[in-house]
């Protein structure tokens, strides 16, 4: 079993990088419409936007944790 411990700042940076990657994916997604089809584009777009919202909620919760 592997246990990774990181600081809050490192965790927030990881979340931010993942959000940026998802946004870049969303930006490039329309270029793939011929290969993937419009329904798949809609599904991937919705899924990615939901993932970004989830990450933002996690970020918000982490930033508002009481500091010991």
Buried (B, 14 or more C-beta within 10 A) or exposed (E): EEEEEEEEEEEBEEBEEEBEEBEEBBEEBEEEEEEBEEEEBEEBBEEBEEBBEEBEEEBEEEEEEEEE
